[in-house]
């Protein structure tokens, strides 16, 4: 028998069935789930350290190597969002006092600065206004001045819609004995990316954007140079949960018997496995083409409405996230609120979905009050 009377009664909201609206997600992520991925989320649980689960984990690693275009053995999944992968990279590579050069041209560079400061690194932000990107010359000046052990760049800056060129940056970093860390959360699967050929030492991404999987897992890979830096640390990483040595063992990356580290999100990994299978079946180049063509069509439709794209240079526009300058006289909150009321809010890169969102924007511009200047 219970020894005390319950102070909290069952919540009334939980005594009703769960109700989820049917929405077409057309924001920077998460994206709608294909039927095959939704079906994977309804499969039965298996042991997180069973032989069957290890097989699924190995297949996921191969899928990551494919979408990253890398042969790195140290390739695995972090049990957390893309932001968690950023923290995993920084807490394992950086030690207090290390020099850290950051391309801060949006929210993700700003977050990298914050995390680096918490670790105790000597952080050197290369701050740019929203919409800016980095040239090889600018980065070389920073490398020469600050002599960092690590450079951070965001490939697809979702807060501004900028696509950062990457060719040549890996080679440049290595010339200065610096590692290159790249955020590809918003770009992976939507635009060309070649980890090994572009000399990227640490690459991470998330599950919920162009991969169309549920949020909550992230992909990460480390070059041999990055592994050497992490495995020769003088201090332990500040996080046990994100300690790559432990995670590498649990994900079968060190050829040693696997030891328990944490309970992985088994069901989410089913879905991630299926999302990687879908993009493998489609083909990376076909996925890139799909997003490029859908983005070009979207840009044309937006400009036909009289709207201006925020990123002026077409070569610097991120295909997966399109940013639009707010038209004069309008409050962007009114426009977004109107569009949401008709059920739109992704990475569903089709002409049909482009038509739906642009027609919604056309209606919003007609119905939203225009403010006096």
Backbone torsions as a table, in degrees:
resi	resn	phi	psi	omega
1	UNK	NA	146.0	176.7
2	UNK	-69.2	139.9	-176.4
3	UNK	-89.8	-14.0	-179.8
4	UNK	-133.7	149.1	175.3
5	UNK	-73.8	139.8	-179.2
6	UNK	-67.7	132.9	177.9
7	UNK	-86.4	-26.7	-176.2
8	UNK	-114.7	125.3	179.7
9	UNK	-86.5	162.7	178.0
10	UNK	-58.0	129.8	179.9
11	UNK	-61.5	132.4	-178.8
12	UNK	-61.6	-34.5	-178.0
13	UNK	-63.5	-30.7	-178.2
14	UNK	-83.1	-5.5	177.6
15	UNK	-92.2	4.0	176.7
16	UNK	-112.5	153.6	178.5
17	UNK	-61.7	148.9	175.7
18	UNK	-68.0	132.0	-179.5
19	UNK	-121.0	120.2	-178.4
20	UNK	-118.1	124.9	178.5
21	UNK	-69.0	152.0	176.9
22	UNK	-89.1	105.6	-176.2
23	UNK	-123.0	144.8	167.6
24	UNK	-92.2	113.9	-175.9
25	UNK	-86.3	113.1	-179.3
26	UNK	-125.7	40.2	174.6
27	UNK	-107.2	-166.9	-177.7
28	UNK	-79.0	12.7	179.0
29	UNK	122.5	149.3	2.7
30	UNK	-71.9	169.7	-178.7
31	UNK	-114.3	163.4	178.5
32	UNK	-61.7	148.2	-177.9
33	UNK	-92.7	129.5	172.5
34	UNK	-63.7	155.8	-177.8
35	UNK	-54.3	-40.0	-178.4
36	UNK	-63.3	-35.9	179.8
37	UNK	-75.8	-37.3	175.3
38	UNK	-63.4	-38.9	179.4
39	UNK	-64.3	-37.9	178.8
40	UNK	-62.0	-33.9	179.6
41	UNK	-70.4	-12.9	179.0
42	UNK	-101.2	7.0	-179.6
43	UNK	-77.1	161.1	-176.6
44	UNK	-72.0	147.5	177.3
45	UNK	-66.5	145.0	169.0
46	UNK	-127.0	169.0	-179.2
47	UNK	-62.4	135.9	-176.1
48	UNK	-71.6	-13.8	177.1
49	UNK	-121.8	26.8	179.3
50	UNK	-85.3	163.1	177.6
51	UNK	-60.1	-39.0	179.4
52	UNK	-64.3	-39.3	179.3
53	UNK	-68.8	-40.0	177.5
54	UNK	-60.3	-36.0	177.9
55	UNK	-63.5	-43.3	177.8
56	UNK	-62.8	-42.4	179.0
57	UNK	-62.1	-41.0	178.8
58	UNK	-64.9	-39.0	178.1
59	UNK	-66.0	-37.6	176.7
60	UNK	-62.9	-43.0	178.5
61	UNK	-59.1	-42.6	178.1
62	UNK	-63.8	-38.0	177.6
63	UNK	-64.5	-40.6	177.7
64	UNK	-63.8	-43.4	178.2
65	UNK	-58.8	-35.3	178.7
66	UNK	-69.0	-53.3	-175.7
67	UNK	-69.0	-28.4	175.2
68	UNK	-82.1	-17.9	-173.1
69	UNK	57.0	60.4	-179.5
70	UNK	-140.9	153.6	172.8
71	UNK	-108.7	14.5	-178.4
72	UNK	-60.1	124.2	173.9
73	UNK	-63.6	-32.9	-176.8
74	UNK	-85.1	75.4	-177.3
75	UNK	-132.5	128.9	-172.5
76	UNK	-160.4	-175.7	178.8
77	UNK	-115.0	138.2	172.6
78	UNK	-97.2	133.8	177.9
79	UNK	-79.7	79.6	-178.1
80	UNK	170.0	170.7	-177.2
81	UNK	-70.8	179.6	178.0
82	UNK	-57.9	-33.0	176.6
83	UNK	-60.7	-36.8	178.3
84	UNK	-64.9	-36.7	177.8
85	UNK	-66.5	-38.2	174.6
86	UNK	-58.8	-47.3	178.8
87	UNK	-63.2	-40.0	179.4
88	UNK	-60.0	-43.4	179.1
89	UNK	-61.9	-47.7	-173.5
90	UNK	-72.6	-41.6	-177.0
91	UNK	-71.5	-20.3	178.7
92	UNK	-90.5	-31.9	-176.9
93	UNK	-89.1	-42.5	-174.2
94	UNK	-87.3	141.3	169.8
95	UNK	-119.5	159.0	178.2
96	UNK	-53.5	131.0	179.5
97	UNK	94.9	-15.1	177.9
98	UNK	-64.9	144.8	176.2
99	UNK	-85.7	130.5	-173.2
100	UNK	-131.2	117.8	-179.7
101	UNK	-100.5	128.5	-172.1
102	UNK	-126.7	127.1	168.7
103	UNK	-80.3	102.5	-175.5
104	UNK	-106.7	81.5	179.2
105	UNK	-116.6	21.3	-179.6
106	UNK	176.7	-170.7	-172.7
107	UNK	-63.9	-34.1	-173.7
108	UNK	-76.8	-34.0	172.3
109	UNK	-66.0	-38.1	177.2
110	UNK	-63.2	-39.9	177.5
111	UNK	-65.1	-39.8	179.1
112	UNK	-62.0	-39.0	176.4
113	UNK	-60.2	-47.9	-178.5
114	UNK	-59.6	-47.7	-178.8
115	UNK	-64.3	-43.0	178.4
116	UNK	-58.6	-40.1	178.4
117	UNK	-66.4	-38.4	178.7
118	UNK	-64.2	-33.1	178.9
119	UNK	-72.1	-25.0	-176.8
120	UNK	98.7	14.8	176.3
121	UNK	-75.0	160.3	172.5
122	UNK	-88.4	100.1	-170.4
123	UNK	-93.1	132.9	-179.3
124	UNK	-124.2	94.3	-179.0
125	UNK	-75.5	137.1	167.7
126	UNK	-100.9	88.8	-170.3
127	UNK	-83.3	133.1	175.8
128	UNK	-130.8	153.3	174.9
129	UNK	-66.4	155.1	177.4
130	UNK	-52.8	133.6	-178.0
131	UNK	101.3	-10.1	-179.0
132	UNK	-84.2	159.6	174.8
133	UNK	-137.7	178.5	-173.7
134	UNK	-115.2	138.9	176.1
135	UNK	-98.1	162.5	176.9
136	UNK	-59.9	-39.0	-179.6
137	UNK	-63.7	-43.5	179.6
138	UNK	-62.5	-42.9	-179.3
139	UNK	-68.5	-39.0	179.7
140	UNK	-63.2	-37.3	176.3
141	UNK	-61.2	-41.0	178.0
142	UNK	-67.8	-39.9	178.0
143	UNK	-63.5	-42.9	-178.5
144	UNK	-67.9	-36.7	-176.7
145	UNK	-77.6	-43.7	-169.8
146	UNK	-103.1	-14.1	179.7
147	UNK	47.1	58.1	-176.3
148	UNK	-77.1	159.2	171.4
149	UNK	-88.5	-15.2	-174.6
150	UNK	-149.7	136.7	172.0
151	UNK	-115.9	134.0	177.2
152	UNK	-110.0	128.6	172.7
153	UNK	-132.7	144.7	174.2
154	UNK	-99.0	118.3	-179.5
155	UNK	-67.2	-48.7	178.4
156	UNK	-122.3	101.5	-177.8
157	UNK	-83.6	100.5	-173.0
158	UNK	-68.7	-20.4	-179.4
159	UNK	-78.2	-15.5	-179.1
160	UNK	-129.0	-14.8	-178.4
161	UNK	80.8	20.1	-177.6
162	UNK	-93.1	135.9	173.4
163	UNK	-102.6	113.4	-178.3
164	UNK	-82.9	121.0	173.4
165	UNK	-59.8	143.4	-177.4
166	UNK	-119.2	-18.2	-177.6
167	UNK	-58.6	128.7	176.7
168	UNK	93.3	-18.3	-175.6
169	UNK	-73.2	-36.9	177.6
170	UNK	-63.3	-47.4	178.7
171	UNK	-60.5	-41.3	178.9
172	UNK	-63.0	-45.9	179.4
173	UNK	-60.2	-44.8	-177.0
174	UNK	-66.1	-29.6	176.1
175	UNK	-62.9	-29.5	179.5
176	UNK	-102.4	17.1	178.8
177	UNK	55.6	44.6	-179.0
178	UNK	-123.6	143.8	175.5
179	UNK	-88.3	149.7	178.8
180	UNK	-110.1	121.0	177.3
181	UNK	-110.0	127.2	-176.7
182	UNK	-125.9	131.6	172.5
183	UNK	-89.7	119.2	178.1
184	UNK	-121.8	28.0	-176.3
185	UNK	-58.6	-45.0	-175.6
186	UNK	-91.7	-5.8	-174.4
187	UNK	-110.9	-26.7	-173.8
188	UNK	-57.3	129.1	179.6
189	UNK	86.1	-13.8	-176.9
190	UNK	-109.3	-12.6	-178.4
191	UNK	-157.2	151.5	-175.4
192	UNK	-55.9	137.4	-179.5
193	UNK	-153.6	127.6	-174.8
194	UNK	-133.5	92.4	-172.8
195	UNK	-55.7	-54.3	-175.2
196	UNK	-69.1	-47.2	-176.4
197	UNK	-68.0	-27.7	179.3
198	UNK	-92.4	3.9	174.9
199	UNK	68.3	30.2	178.8
200	UNK	-81.3	128.9	-176.9
201	UNK	-88.3	-34.8	178.8
202	UNK	-136.7	124.2	-179.6
203	UNK	-130.7	134.4	176.9
204	UNK	-137.7	159.1	177.9
205	UNK	-154.2	178.2	179.9
206	UNK	-116.5	168.4	-175.1
207	UNK	-88.6	-19.0	-162.6
208	UNK	-99.6	4.4	-177.8
209	UNK	-97.1	-114.0	-176.5
210	UNK	-68.7	-15.6	175.8
211	UNK	-76.2	-14.9	175.5
212	UNK	59.9	31.3	176.1
213	UNK	-105.2	164.7	177.7
214	UNK	-62.3	147.8	175.4
215	UNK	-67.5	155.5	175.8
216	UNK	123.4	-6.8	172.9
217	UNK	-129.4	152.5	-179.8
218	UNK	-139.2	154.6	-174.6
219	UNK	-107.8	140.2	-179.7
220	UNK	-151.0	147.0	179.8
221	UNK	-144.2	145.7	-177.2
222	UNK	-126.4	136.1	174.4
223	UNK	-74.3	170.5	176.4
224	UNK	-62.5	-35.7	177.5
225	UNK	-62.9	-43.8	179.3
226	UNK	-66.2	-40.6	178.3
227	UNK	-60.2	-43.6	179.9
228	UNK	-60.4	-40.6	178.8
229	UNK	-64.7	-43.5	-177.5
230	UNK	-70.4	-39.5	-174.8
231	UNK	-82.1	-3.6	177.0
232	UNK	-113.8	20.6	178.7
233	UNK	-58.8	148.9	173.5
234	UNK	-88.3	-20.3	-179.3
235	UNK	-127.0	155.7	175.6
236	UNK	-72.4	147.4	172.5
237	UNK	-58.8	149.1	-177.5
238	UNK	-66.7	-21.2	-177.6
239	UNK	-111.9	124.7	172.8
240	UNK	-74.1	-39.6	-177.6
241	UNK	-60.0	-34.0	-176.1
242	UNK	-105.2	14.4	-179.5
243	UNK	-67.7	114.9	-173.7
244	UNK	-65.3	-30.9	177.9
245	UNK	-59.7	-44.7	178.6
246	UNK	-67.8	-44.8	-177.8
247	UNK	-66.5	-37.6	178.9
248	UNK	-61.4	-40.0	178.1
249	UNK	-66.6	-45.1	-176.7
250	UNK	-65.6	-29.0	179.6
251	UNK	-93.9	11.1	174.4
252	UNK	70.3	32.6	-177.2
253	UNK	-96.9	-4.2	-175.0
254	UNK	-120.2	10.6	177.7
255	UNK	59.5	24.1	176.9
256	UNK	-113.5	158.4	176.3
257	UNK	-55.5	135.6	-176.0
258	UNK	-73.7	133.6	178.0
259	UNK	-112.8	148.4	179.1
260	UNK	-64.3	133.6	174.3
261	UNK	-120.5	-55.4	174.3
262	UNK	-152.8	165.9	178.9
263	UNK	-82.5	112.9	-176.7
264	UNK	-74.3	155.5	180.0
265	UNK	-78.1	84.3	-170.4
266	UNK	-53.8	-50.7	-176.6
267	UNK	-63.7	-41.4	178.0
268	UNK	-62.7	-32.8	178.7
269	UNK	-72.7	-32.4	171.0
270	UNK	-54.8	-49.1	-176.7
271	UNK	-64.8	-41.2	179.0
272	UNK	-64.0	-40.2	178.5
273	UNK	-59.3	-43.7	-179.3
274	UNK	-68.9	-35.0	178.6
275	UNK	-66.1	-39.2	176.8
276	UNK	-68.4	-34.5	176.9
277	UNK	-64.9	-40.2	-179.7
278	UNK	-64.7	-42.4	-179.6
279	UNK	-72.9	-29.4	175.0
280	UNK	-66.7	-39.4	178.7
281	UNK	-68.4	-40.7	178.3
282	UNK	-69.0	-39.4	-175.7
283	UNK	97.5	131.2	-177.9
284	UNK	-55.1	-47.5	-176.1
285	UNK	-63.5	-34.5	176.4
286	UNK	-68.7	-37.0	177.1
287	UNK	-65.0	-44.8	177.3
288	UNK	-58.8	-44.4	-179.0
289	UNK	-63.5	-42.6	179.4
290	UNK	-57.5	-46.9	-178.6
291	UNK	-69.2	-38.5	179.6
292	UNK	-63.3	-44.7	-177.8
293	UNK	-69.4	-40.2	178.8
294	UNK	-65.7	-39.3	179.1
295	UNK	-64.8	-43.4	179.4
296	UNK	-61.6	-41.1	178.5
297	UNK	-64.9	-42.6	177.4
298	UNK	-61.2	-45.1	-179.0
299	UNK	-59.7	-43.1	178.6
300	UNK	-62.7	-42.4	179.8
301	UNK	-65.8	-40.2	179.0
302	UNK	-64.6	-44.5	-179.9
303	UNK	-66.2	-30.3	176.4
304	UNK	-66.7	-23.0	175.7
305	UNK	-82.5	-3.1	-177.5
306	UNK	88.2	8.7	179.7
307	UNK	-86.6	150.5	179.7
308	UNK	-107.4	134.2	176.3
309	UNK	-75.1	139.4	-176.1
310	UNK	-67.0	-40.9	179.5
311	UNK	-88.9	114.0	-172.6
312	UNK	-72.8	-41.1	-176.0
313	UNK	-81.0	116.3	-179.0
314	UNK	-56.6	-31.5	-178.7
315	UNK	-69.8	-16.7	-177.6
316	UNK	-105.7	9.7	179.4
317	UNK	-87.9	128.4	179.0
318	UNK	-73.8	120.2	-175.5
319	UNK	-63.9	-25.0	-175.2
320	UNK	-89.2	-17.9	-178.8
321	UNK	-136.8	115.2	179.2
322	UNK	-104.2	126.3	179.1
323	UNK	-107.1	140.3	-174.9
324	UNK	-124.9	135.4	175.4
325	UNK	-70.2	135.2	180.0
326	UNK	-66.6	125.7	-179.3
327	UNK	-64.1	147.4	-177.4
328	UNK	-57.1	135.3	176.1
329	UNK	92.5	-9.0	-178.5
330	UNK	-106.0	150.1	169.3
331	UNK	-96.8	121.8	-175.9
332	UNK	-58.8	-27.4	-179.3
333	UNK	-65.9	-36.1	178.5
334	UNK	-65.4	-42.2	-178.8
335	UNK	-65.3	-47.4	-179.5
336	UNK	-63.6	-41.0	179.9
337	UNK	-62.4	-40.5	179.6
338	UNK	-65.6	-46.2	-179.4
339	UNK	-61.7	-40.0	179.7
340	UNK	-65.1	-32.5	-179.0
341	UNK	-65.3	-24.2	178.6
342	UNK	-98.8	14.3	168.1
343	UNK	90.1	22.9	178.9
344	UNK	-115.1	139.8	169.1
345	UNK	-147.3	NA	NA
346	UNK	NA	-157.1	-175.9
347	UNK	-107.3	26.6	179.2
348	UNK	-88.9	82.8	-166.8
349	UNK	-83.3	78.1	175.8
350	UNK	-134.5	155.7	178.0
351	UNK	-63.1	-35.2	-179.6
352	UNK	-62.4	-42.6	179.6
353	UNK	-70.8	-33.8	174.3
354	UNK	-60.4	-44.7	178.5
355	UNK	-59.7	-41.5	-178.6
356	UNK	-63.1	-45.8	-175.7
357	UNK	-73.1	-36.2	-179.9
358	UNK	-71.1	-34.8	175.1
359	UNK	-66.3	-35.6	176.7
360	UNK	-65.7	-39.9	178.3
361	UNK	-67.0	-39.3	177.8
362	UNK	-58.9	-44.5	178.9
363	UNK	-64.9	-38.8	-179.7
364	UNK	-63.4	-42.6	-180.0
365	UNK	-64.8	-28.9	179.3
366	UNK	-79.3	-34.3	-172.3
367	UNK	-97.7	-26.2	-177.7
368	UNK	-73.5	140.9	-179.8
369	UNK	-67.1	137.2	176.9
370	UNK	-95.8	130.1	-173.7
371	UNK	-85.5	150.0	178.4
372	UNK	-74.6	135.2	-179.7
373	UNK	-86.7	NA	NA
